[in-house]
Amino acid sequence: MAEIKPPTPEQLASPSYRIAALDQDFILSDAQRGLRFMLEYEKAEQALRAWGVHSTVVVFGSARFQDGASGRAGRWYEAARTFGRIASERGGALITDRGARQNVIATGGGPGLMEAANRGAMDAGAPSIGFNIVLPHEQAPNPYTTPSLTFRFHYFAMRKMHLAMRANALVVFPGGFGTLDELFEILTLRQTHKAPLVPVVLFDEAYWREIINFEALVAHGAIAPEDVALLRFVETPEAAWESLLAQGLGAAHPVSDLPILSDPGSLP
């Protein structure tokens, strides 16, 4: 009987011999960028479906305005926390019979005003979502997002897609470049009818009027007069909730017929 020759060490060590799904050099190569996009989409999508998250209320705001800050920043933090609690108590996030959860608080997952909104959801005993992003100076998730709904993305584009695709409403607290980026992303989707006409509320009109001259955009012909009506201003958490209701919060959402894959209560 002929002797069976063993494989060579060079064969076993060759990258071509690695299982594709376990080969980081292959998965992280430029040629597999599309695959990584798909994985970032699908991982979060499956977790959200498992929890029955049918729609969200997305809250944006600066990471720099912390709990205990003095003056307006402190007021913004407390308002974002109160709004997170109100929306969670009244919006349908507390469903426990494995039905579809509505208006679950979703943020960028970081500190500051995002933390405050997630904290308010926790105050209500409701789940909330954190869509974190990998940054050069690592962003750690705030401690108030539900662990199995705490995500981390490499691609801003995929993070934005998940922030937008279930959004039933957008509430924007004062913030900087990141907050403005997300605000205008949603406004552009609404203006171009690439997304449902979800309510958009800006908290603290004086702040927003100071940093953005919306009327000047109209005067220069950069936007239509009716585009300004895509957003409203509020001064209190209660007024924010009432404004969302007045603008039709709770209407049918395009992400429909979501199957409940497992009992959220059993998830780690």
N, C-alpha and C positions, 0 to 999 in steps of 0.2 A: 504494500500500500504506500502510495507516494506521501512524502512528508508535507504537511500543511505549513506553509511558510507564514510566520507572524507578520503583521504590518510593521512598517519601519517607524521609528520615532518621528522622522520628518513628516510622514503621512499623517500621523495622529496629531501633530502640532500644527499642521497647515490650517489656515483660516477657512479654506474650502471645506474642511471636514467638520466644522462646527455646525451644530443645529442652527438653522437660520434665525429662529426666534431668540436664541441665546447668544447670538454673535453681535456684540455691541458695536464692533467696528463696522459691520454691515448695516445694522439698524441706524447708526448715527452718521452714515455716509451721506454726501450731498445727493446721491441718486435716490435715496429713500426718504427725502423730505416729504413727499406726498403721503407715504405710509405713516410717517410720524404725525402729520396733520390728521389723518384718519383715526389714529390711535387716541390722540388728544380729544377728538370729538367723541369717540365711542365710549371711552372710559367714563367721562362725566355723564354722558347721556344715559348709560345703563344704571349708574348710581341714582340719578334723578328719577328715572322711571321706577326703580325699586322702591323709592320713597313715595311714589305717587305724586311727585311734584308736577302739577298741571300748569300752574302759572306762578309768576313771581311779582313782587314789588321791588324794583331795583333802587337802591339808595346809594348815591355817590356823595362824596365830600372829602375834604382834605384829610390826609393822614397826620397832619401836623398839629391839629387842634385836639389836645388831649384832655382827658378827664381831670378836673380840678383846675383847669386854666381859668384865669381871671377875665373879666369883661365879656365881650361879645363871643369870644371863642368858647368860654365855659358855657354860655347860654346855648350856643349851637350844639355842643356836645349833649347837654341835657335834653334839648329838643329832639335830636336825632334818636336818643335812647327812648324817649317817650313815644315818638312816632313808631319806632320799631315794635314797641309793646302794643300800641293801639291797633296797628295793622295786623299784627299776629293774632290778637284777641278777636277782632271783628271780621277779618278777611277770609277765614277758612283754612288757615295753616294748622289749626289744632285738631283737625279731623283724625280720629283714632280707629275708625272701623274699616281701614284699608280702602277707603274711597279716595278720590282725587283731591289732593291738597291744593288750595287756591291761595294766591297772593302771599307766598312764602317770601320772607325777607331775603334778598340776595345782595351782596356787596362785593367789592374787590378783595375782601378778606383781610385787609391790613388794619393798622391802628387808627386812632383818631375818630373821625366821624363815622367811618365804616364800622369800627369796633362798637361805637355807641348804638348803631342800628341793630347789629347782631346781639348786643347785650340786652336791648329792649325785647327782642324776640325771646331770649332766654328767660327774661323776667316773666314773660307770659307762659313759659313752659312749652314754647313752640320750637320746632326746628328752624334753622336758618342756614344759608349757604354762603360760603366764602370762595370766590374765584380768584385765588392768588396767582401771582406772576413771578417767574424767575427774573431777578434783577441783578446788576453787577454788585450792588450792596444788598445782600440777601434780605428779602422781605419774609418775616415770619408771620404765620397766621395769628390773628388775635384769638384769645382763648374762649370766645363766645360762639363761634360757629360750631354746628353739629359735626362731630369728628368724621363721620362717613359722608358728610356733604362739604368737607373741606378739601378743595381741589388746588392743584398747582399746575400752571401752564408754562410752557416755553414760548409759545407763539401768542403775541398780542391778538392777532386776527381771530384765532380760535377762541380765546378768552372772550373777546367782544361778541362773537357769535353766540356763545352760551349765555352771556349777559342779556342779549337782545331777544333771543328766539322764544323765550317763555315770558317775556316782560309784559305784564298787564298794566304796568304804570311805572313811571320814573319820578323819583323825588330827589332833587339835587340841592344839597346843602353847600355852603360856601367852600370853595376849593381853588386849586391852581391848575396847572397845565393838564394833569391827568383827568381831573374832574371836567374841565372844559372839553377835552378830547372826547370823553364818553357822552357828555351832553350833546355836542354837535353831531356825533355819530347817530344818536337816536333821532335828533331833529331832522337830519338829512334823510334818514330812512322814512320818516313820517312825511316830509315835504315831497319826496319823490314817489310816495305810495309803494315803497318796497317793504313796508311793515304796516301793521294795523295802526289806526289812529289812537294809540294809547295815550292816556293823560300824562302830561309832563308838568311838574310843579317845581318852582324854584323858591327856596326858603330864604327869607330876608331880602325883600325887594331893594332896599337901600344898597346892599352890597352888590347885587347884580347890576343895578342901574349905574353904579359907580364904575364897574369894570367893563361893562359892555353897553354900547349905545345902539340898542336894537332899532330905534327910530332912524338913526343915521344910515343904517343898512337899507331901510326903506327909501329914505330920501335920495340915496345914490343909485337906487334901482337895482341893488344887489339881491334883494329879496322882495317878494310881493307884500303889500300891506296885510293880506290875510295870513301870511306866514307868522306874523307876530302873535296871532291867536293860537298858535300851536303850543304856547306855554302860558302858565299863570303863576302869579306870585302869592305867597302866603307868609304869615308872621308867626303862626303857632302850630304845634303838632296836630291839634284838633282841627284847625282850619285846613291843614294839608290833607287830612283824611276826608273831610267834607268836600274839598275841592275835587279829589279823585272820584268820589261818588257822583258829584254833580257832572263830571265829564264822562260818566258812563263806566266806571270801574265795575268789573264783574260781568261784562259782556262776554260772549263766546270768544274763545281764544283759538288760533289756528292749530296749535299743538293739541290734537284731539285724539280720543280713544286710546289713551295711554294705558297699556297693560300694567298691572301691578305684579311685579316679578317675584316679590317675596314680602314677608311681613316686616315692615320697617322696625318694629319693636325688637326683632331678633337680630338686627344688623349690629356689628361691632361699632 
